[in-house]
Amino acid sequence: MMKIIGVSILIFVILTVFSIGVNSLLGLDFEKSITRTFDPFKVEDTIEFAIFWILLLFFFATPLKNSIQNRKRGNKNNKKQS
């Protein structure tokens, strides 16, 4: 368990440093780089924000749909057995 947490923190730190580095290479000062890294919704365009919510919807809709279908199949199997 501790390895998973350690690796997760390490990946977070590496990606954060990489993001700040890319923003610095784009010509932003350090403070602006930090702001863009830790608050990405401030710099998103409208279409990026819409795509984010659509992907989030698909992420949660598919398991929800599958669980509803499995529940319906379970009820049909219970009725056939009775």
Secondary structure, DSSP 8 states (H G I E B T S, - for coil): -HHHHHHHHHHHHHHHHHHHHHHHHTT--HHHHHHHHH-GGGS--HHHHHHHHHHHHHHHHHHHHHHHHHHHHHHHHHHHH-
